[in-house]
Amino acid sequence: MAVLAFASLGTDLESDLSPHFGRCPYYVFVEIVDDKIKDVWMKRSPFYEGHGPGDVPQFIAKLGADVIISGGMGGRAIDWFRQLGVTPLTTQPRRIKDIVDDFISGRLEGAESCKESIEHGHGGHSHH
């Protein structure tokens, strides 16, 4: 079983992934059991207007996510998630449903860890 959290522009699986994990209006959670979607739920982001370091990772971790998926993520956020036991992944923004399919089939394109993410210009900037 895995619970995936998605930084989302909308409230369900048809929504598009947000390019920014911290500045998205919603988080869509998808519980996967035996390679099938068992449950989907949404939480409105309490940090849409602004957040401090660690606010969003702690929020996501408390909600039971194993993985956080977003279009982009800075290095500090990646470190926070890792410390809280949540695996951070970045991927090309598209429909959440399609990303879930890719995750289940083991072909999540663009899933990058911290170092690769920074090398590709997705993170490490502390000014946002």
GROMACS elastic network, one bead per residue, 0.5 to 0.9 nm:
[ bonds ]
;  ai    aj funct       b0    kb
    1    31     6  0.71135   500
    1    32     6  0.55118   500
    1    34     6  0.68530   500
    1    35     6  0.82983   500
    2    30     6  0.81833   500
    2    31     6  0.58245   500
    2    32     6  0.52691   500
    2    33     6  0.68043   500
    2    65     6  0.76834   500
    2    66     6  0.60606   500
    2    67     6  0.77388   500
    3    29     6  0.66545   500
    3    30     6  0.56009   500
    3    32     6  0.62334   500
    3    33     6  0.89111   500
    3    64     6  0.69656   500
    3    66     6  0.52715   500
    3    67     6  0.65768   500
    3    68     6  0.88572   500
    4    28     6  0.81817   500
    4    29     6  0.55931   500
    4    30     6  0.51367   500
    4    31     6  0.63677   500
    4    32     6  0.77757   500
    4    64     6  0.89646   500
    4    65     6  0.56942   500
    4    66     6  0.60331   500
    4    68     6  0.59968   500
    4    69     6  0.72883   500
    4   100     6  0.84204   500
    5     8     6  0.89961   500
    5    27     6  0.63781   500
    5    28     6  0.57560   500
    5    30     6  0.64985   500
    5    31     6  0.88753   500
    5    60     6  0.73478   500
    5    64     6  0.89233   500
    5    65     6  0.58111   500
    5    66     6  0.76852   500
    5    67     6  0.60031   500
    5    69     6  0.61528   500
    5    70     6  0.86760   500
    6    17     6  0.67341   500
    6    18     6  0.80338   500
    6    21     6  0.80935   500
    6    26     6  0.83332   500
    6    27     6  0.53875   500
    6    28     6  0.50961   500
    6    29     6  0.62671   500
    6    30     6  0.81286   500
    6    67     6  0.84531   500
    6    68     6  0.58747   500
    6    70     6  0.60816   500
    6    96     6  0.74034   500
    7    16     6  0.88435   500
    7    17     6  0.58881   500
    7    18     6  0.52811   500
    7    19     6  0.79072   500
    7    20     6  0.72169   500
    7    21     6  0.50762   500
    7    22     6  0.76950   500
    7    23     6  0.84256   500
    7    24     6  0.60311   500
    7    25     6  0.80590   500
    7    26     6  0.63965   500
    7    28     6  0.67567   500
    7    68     6  0.75899   500
    7    69     6  0.64301   500
    7    70     6  0.52486   500
    7    71     6  0.79633   500
    8    11     6  0.71006   500
    8    12     6  0.83318   500
    8    15     6  0.66332   500
    8    16     6  0.60734   500
    8    19     6  0.84969   500
    8    20     6  0.88624   500
    8    21     6  0.80383   500
    8    24     6  0.60079   500
    8    25     6  0.67561   500
    8    26     6  0.51535   500
    8    27     6  0.53192   500
    8    28     6  0.62694   500
    8    70     6  0.78842   500
    8    96     6  0.79070   500
    9    15     6  0.62053   500
    9    16     6  0.56925   500
    9    17     6  0.61186   500
    9    18     6  0.53730   500
    9    19     6  0.88834   500
    9    24     6  0.60943   500
    9    25     6  0.59954   500
    9    26     6  0.62026   500
    9    27     6  0.82193   500
   10    13     6  0.84259   500
   10    14     6  0.79510   500
   10    16     6  0.67239   500
   10    17     6  0.82316   500
   10    18     6  0.87740   500
   10    24     6  0.88898   500
   10    25     6  0.72999   500
   10    26     6  0.62080   500
   10    27     6  0.81835   500
   10    28     6  0.80907   500
   10    42     6  0.89826   500
   11    14     6  0.81452   500
   11    15     6  0.64445   500
   11    25     6  0.88547   500
   11    26     6  0.63736   500
   11    27     6  0.74754   500
   11    28     6  0.63599   500
   11    41     6  0.82052   500
   11    42     6  0.58922   500
   11    43     6  0.80411   500
   11    44     6  0.82997   500
   12    15     6  0.55266   500
   12    16     6  0.88824   500
   12    28     6  0.63304   500
   12    29     6  0.87976   500
   12    40     6  0.76324   500
   12    41     6  0.75433   500
   12    42     6  0.70026   500
   12    96     6  0.78981   500
   12    97     6  0.85812   500
   13    16     6  0.80655   500
   13    28     6  0.75923   500
   13    30     6  0.86099   500
   13    40     6  0.79682   500
   13    95     6  0.70136   500
   13    96     6  0.51276   500
   13    98     6  0.84494   500
   13   100     6  0.86822   500
   14    95     6  0.57659   500
   14    96     6  0.62151   500
   14    97     6  0.60513   500
   14    98     6  0.86965   500
   15    28     6  0.89310   500
   15    94     6  0.81290   500
   15    95     6  0.55352   500
   15    96     6  0.59525   500
   15    97     6  0.78972   500
   16    93     6  0.65117   500
   16    94     6  0.51040   500
   16    96     6  0.57648   500
   16    97     6  0.87338   500
   17    20     6  0.86855   500
   17    21     6  0.89521   500
   17    24     6  0.89894   500
   17    69     6  0.81895   500
   17    70     6  0.63156   500
   17    71     6  0.65947   500
   17    91     6  0.88318   500
   17    92     6  0.82009   500
   17    94     6  0.55650   500
   17    95     6  0.61653   500
   17    96     6  0.58728   500
   17    99     6  0.87346   500
   18    21     6  0.64689   500
   18    23     6  0.81439   500
   18    24     6  0.60335   500
   18    25     6  0.86951   500
   18    26     6  0.89046   500
   18    70     6  0.60867   500
   18    71     6  0.58382   500
   18    72     6  0.82509   500
   18    93     6  0.63829   500
   18    94     6  0.84750   500
   19    23     6  0.85926   500
   19    24     6  0.81212   500
   19    70     6  0.61956   500
   19    72     6  0.54886   500
   19    73     6  0.84683   500
   19    91     6  0.88609   500
   19    92     6  0.80562   500
   19    93     6  0.61776   500
   20    23     6  0.54880   500
   20    24     6  0.62981   500
   20    70     6  0.64693   500
   20    71     6  0.59154   500
   20    72     6  0.53577   500
   20    73     6  0.65820   500
   21    24     6  0.60763   500
   21    27     6  0.88708   500
   21    56     6  0.84139   500
   21    68     6  0.85656   500
   21    69     6  0.78171   500
   21    70     6  0.53040   500
   21    71     6  0.70051   500
   21    72     6  0.64805   500
   21    73     6  0.62013   500
   22    25     6  0.89189   500
   22    45     6  0.86600   500
   22    47     6  0.71993   500
   22    48     6  0.71783   500
   22    50     6  0.81109   500
   22    51     6  0.74934   500
   22    55     6  0.89612   500
   22    56     6  0.64450   500
   22    57     6  0.89021   500
   22    73     6  0.80740   500
   22    77     6  0.88634   500
   23    45     6  0.84179   500
   23    47     6  0.71619   500
   23    48     6  0.51656   500
   23    49     6  0.73552   500
   23    50     6  0.73135   500
   23    51     6  0.85025   500
   24    27     6  0.75516   500
   24    44     6  0.89553   500
   24    45     6  0.69676   500
   24    47     6  0.82613   500
   24    48     6  0.58733   500
   25    43     6  0.89444   500
   25    44     6  0.61440   500
   25    45     6  0.53957   500
   25    46     6  0.82941   500
   25    47     6  0.82015   500
   25    48     6  0.55567   500
   25    49     6  0.89286   500
   26    42     6  0.68413   500
   26    43     6  0.58211   500
   26    45     6  0.50428   500
   26    46     6  0.87716   500
   26    48     6  0.82772   500
   27    41     6  0.85457   500
   27    42     6  0.57199   500
   27    43     6  0.53147   500
   27    44     6  0.63248   500
   27    45     6  0.64991   500
   27    60     6  0.85300   500
   28    40     6  0.71313   500
   28    41     6  0.58993   500
   28    43     6  0.65273   500
   28    44     6  0.87035   500
   28    96     6  0.85148   500
   29    39     6  0.80839   500
   29    40     6  0.55820   500
   29    41     6  0.52360   500
   29    42     6  0.59576   500
   29    43     6  0.79686   500
   29    63     6  0.89700   500
   29    65     6  0.75782   500
   30    37     6  0.67682   500
   30    38     6  0.75902   500
   30    39     6  0.58587   500
   30    41     6  0.67332   500
   30    42     6  0.88419   500
   30    65     6  0.88756   500
   30   100     6  0.81372   500
   31    36     6  0.83851   500
   31    37     6  0.59300   500
   31    38     6  0.55054   500
   31    39     6  0.50764   500
   31    40     6  0.63569   500
   31    41     6  0.87420   500
   31    65     6  0.88401   500
   32    35     6  0.59858   500
   32    36     6  0.53771   500
   32    38     6  0.55465   500
   32    39     6  0.73114   500
   32   100     6  0.89387   500
   32   104     6  0.82013   500
   33    36     6  0.54212   500
   33    37     6  0.64636   500
   33    38     6  0.60700   500
   34    37     6  0.83928   500
   34    38     6  0.88996   500
   35   104     6  0.56327   500
   35   105     6  0.80722   500
   36   104     6  0.76892   500
   37    40     6  0.75748   500
   37   100     6  0.84861   500
   43    46     6  0.87234   500
   44    47     6  0.88444   500
   44    48     6  0.85677   500
   45    48     6  0.56201   500
   45    56     6  0.85354   500
   46    49     6  0.78965   500
   46    50     6  0.86069   500
   46    51     6  0.86121   500
   46    56     6  0.87178   500
   46    59     6  0.89708   500
   47    50     6  0.51370   500
   47    51     6  0.52043   500
   47    52     6  0.86457   500
   47    55     6  0.78129   500
   47    56     6  0.71578   500
   48    51     6  0.75370   500
   51    54     6  0.82375   500
   51    55     6  0.61289   500
   51    56     6  0.72668   500
   52    55     6  0.55698   500
   52    56     6  0.80744   500
   53    56     6  0.77821   500
   53    57     6  0.85935   500
   53    76     6  0.78982   500
   53    77     6  0.74949   500
   53    80     6  0.84743   500
   54    57     6  0.53615   500
   54    58     6  0.60397   500
   54    59     6  0.85066   500
   54    76     6  0.84490   500
   54    77     6  0.68712   500
   54    80     6  0.61398   500
   54    81     6  0.83126   500
   55    58     6  0.54562   500
   55    59     6  0.62223   500
   55    60     6  0.87821   500
   56    60     6  0.61116   500
   56    61     6  0.85044   500
   56    77     6  0.84066   500
   57    60     6  0.51623   500
   57    61     6  0.60128   500
   57    62     6  0.85140   500
   57    68     6  0.88256   500
   57    77     6  0.70276   500
   57    78     6  0.86581   500
   57    80     6  0.62386   500
   57    81     6  0.54323   500
   57    84     6  0.75622   500
   57    86     6  0.82262   500
   58    61     6  0.50977   500
   58    62     6  0.60289   500
   58    63     6  0.86338   500
   58    80     6  0.81310   500
   58    81     6  0.78402   500
   58    84     6  0.73782   500
   59    62     6  0.53115   500
   59    63     6  0.64949   500
   60    63     6  0.52590   500
   60    64     6  0.68824   500
   60    65     6  0.60869   500
   60    68     6  0.77992   500
   60    81     6  0.86735   500
   60    86     6  0.84099   500
   61    64     6  0.53190   500
   61    65     6  0.55059   500
   61    66     6  0.75907   500
   61    81     6  0.77275   500
   61    84     6  0.65433   500
   61    85     6  0.77043   500
   61    86     6  0.66004   500
   62    65     6  0.75780   500
   64    86     6  0.89307   500
   65    68     6  0.69383   500
   65    86     6  0.66035   500
   65    87     6  0.88028   500
   66    85     6  0.71561   500
   66    87     6  0.62406   500
   66    88     6  0.88833   500
   67    81     6  0.88511   500
   67    85     6  0.86923   500
   67    86     6  0.52030   500
   67    88     6  0.58616   500
   67    89     6  0.72592   500
   68    81     6  0.81842   500
   68    86     6  0.67345   500
   68    87     6  0.61702   500
   68    89     6  0.61251   500
   68    90     6  0.83647   500
   69    72     6  0.85659   500
   69    87     6  0.85145   500
   69    88     6  0.61621   500
   69    90     6  0.56211   500
   69    91     6  0.72034   500
   69    99     6  0.89906   500
   69   111     6  0.85098   500
   70    73     6  0.69954   500
   70    88     6  0.81217   500
   70    89     6  0.65829   500
   70    90     6  0.50317   500
   70    91     6  0.63507   500
   70    92     6  0.82061   500
   70    93     6  0.73881   500
   71    89     6  0.84029   500
   71    90     6  0.51690   500
   71    91     6  0.51639   500
   71    92     6  0.56377   500
   71    93     6  0.52847   500
   71    94     6  0.88466   500
   71   122     6  0.87948   500
   72    89     6  0.84509   500
   72    90     6  0.55367   500
   72    91     6  0.73480   500
   72    92     6  0.85066   500
   72    93     6  0.89195   500
   72   117     6  0.84021   500
   72   122     6  0.57342   500
   72   123     6  0.73364   500
   73    76     6  0.83985   500
   73    77     6  0.64883   500
   73    78     6  0.67297   500
   73    88     6  0.83070   500
   73    89     6  0.84041   500
   73    90     6  0.69744   500
   73   117     6  0.80623   500
   73   122     6  0.62732   500
   73   123     6  0.57059   500
   73   124     6  0.84996   500
   74    77     6  0.54599   500
   74    78     6  0.63810   500
   74    79     6  0.88809   500
   74   114     6  0.85719   500
   74   117     6  0.83290   500
   74   118     6  0.77950   500
   74   122     6  0.64862   500
   74   124     6  0.51220   500
   74   125     6  0.62249   500
   74   126     6  0.74573   500
   74   128     6  0.85489   500
   75    78     6  0.50669   500
   75    79     6  0.62901   500
   75    80     6  0.87313   500
   75   114     6  0.63948   500
   75   115     6  0.83828   500
   75   117     6  0.80237   500
   75   118     6  0.68904   500
   75   122     6  0.83103   500
   75   125     6  0.71954   500
   75   126     6  0.81236   500
   76    79     6  0.51270   500
   76    80     6  0.62792   500
   76    81     6  0.87758   500
   76   123     6  0.81630   500
   76   124     6  0.68790   500
   76   125     6  0.84909   500
   76   126     6  0.76154   500
   77    80     6  0.50032   500
   77    81     6  0.62279   500
   77    82     6  0.85925   500
   77    88     6  0.86674   500
   77   123     6  0.88784   500
   78    81     6  0.52484   500
   78    82     6  0.62136   500
   78    83     6  0.87027   500
   78    87     6  0.82703   500
   78    88     6  0.60490   500
   78    89     6  0.86865   500
   78   113     6  0.81199   500
   78   114     6  0.62688   500
   78   123     6  0.86740   500
   79    82     6  0.51325   500
   79    83     6  0.62073   500
   79    84     6  0.87119   500
   79    88     6  0.88875   500
   79   114     6  0.77589   500
   80    83     6  0.52184   500
   80    84     6  0.63769   500
   80    85     6  0.88318   500
   80    86     6  0.86460   500
   81    84     6  0.51077   500
   81    85     6  0.62884   500
   81    86     6  0.50054   500
   81    87     6  0.65239   500
   81    88     6  0.64476   500
   82    85     6  0.50757   500
   82    86     6  0.54402   500
   82    87     6  0.60281   500
   82    88     6  0.72129   500
   83    86     6  0.75586   500
   84    87     6  0.88368   500
   87   113     6  0.85177   500
   88   111     6  0.85319   500
   88   112     6  0.80412   500
   88   113     6  0.69358   500
   88   114     6  0.81637   500
   89   110     6  0.80973   500
   89   111     6  0.50440   500
   89   112     6  0.56105   500
   89   113     6  0.64340   500
   89   114     6  0.87273   500
   90    93     6  0.87551   500
   90   109     6  0.89144   500
   90   110     6  0.63789   500
   90   111     6  0.51760   500
   90   112     6  0.57504   500
   90   113     6  0.78846   500
   90   117     6  0.77385   500
   90   122     6  0.85789   500
   91    94     6  0.85906   500
   91    99     6  0.84518   500
   91   108     6  0.76852   500
   91   109     6  0.63641   500
   91   111     6  0.54928   500
   91   112     6  0.75618   500
   92   109     6  0.76626   500
   92   110     6  0.66951   500
   92   111     6  0.89057   500
   93    96     6  0.83139   500
   93    99     6  0.87656   500
   94    97     6  0.85868   500
   94    98     6  0.72190   500
   94    99     6  0.72793   500
   95    98     6  0.54124   500
   95    99     6  0.66168   500
   95   100     6  0.89173   500
   96    99     6  0.50595   500
   96   100     6  0.62102   500
   96   101     6  0.86857   500
   97   100     6  0.51741   500
   97   101     6  0.63945   500
   97   102     6  0.88035   500
   98   101     6  0.50596   500
   98   102     6  0.62884   500
   98   103     6  0.86507   500
   99   103     6  0.60942   500
   99   104     6  0.86363   500
   99   108     6  0.67764   500
   99   109     6  0.85516   500
  100   104     6  0.61551   500
  100   105     6  0.85800   500
  100   108     6  0.83189   500
  101   104     6  0.52519   500
  101   105     6  0.62084   500
  101   106     6  0.85750   500
  101   107     6  0.85681   500
  101   108     6  0.83249   500
  102   105     6  0.51983   500
  102   106     6  0.60688   500
  102   107     6  0.50253   500
  102   109     6  0.74627   500
  103   106     6  0.51051   500
  103   107     6  0.60523   500
  103   109     6  0.86857   500
  104   107     6  0.77661   500
  104   108     6  0.82501   500
  105   108     6  0.77676   500
  107   111     6  0.89383   500
  108   111     6  0.59609   500
  109   112     6  0.87755   500
  111   117     6  0.88229   500
  112   115     6  0.80380   500
  112   116     6  0.58195   500
  112   117     6  0.55572   500
  113   116     6  0.56681   500
  113   117     6  0.58688   500
  113   118     6  0.86619   500
  114   117     6  0.51340   500
  114   118     6  0.62893   500
  114   119     6  0.86999   500
  114   123     6  0.80290   500
  114   124     6  0.89578   500
  115   118     6  0.52745   500
  115   119     6  0.62058   500
  115   120     6  0.86923   500
  115   123     6  0.89764   500
  116   119     6  0.50172   500
  116   120     6  0.61740   500
  116   121     6  0.86867   500
  116   122     6  0.87249   500
  117   120     6  0.52527   500
  117   121     6  0.64468   500
  117   122     6  0.52453   500
  117   123     6  0.60981   500
  117   124     6  0.85408   500
  118   121     6  0.50810   500
  118   122     6  0.53999   500
  118   124     6  0.57642   500
  118   125     6  0.88066   500
  119   122     6  0.75384   500
  119   123     6  0.81107   500
  120   123     6  0.80511   500
  121   124     6  0.78631   500
  121   125     6  0.89113   500
  122   125     6  0.83895   500
  123   126     6  0.83995   500
  125   128     6  0.69300   500
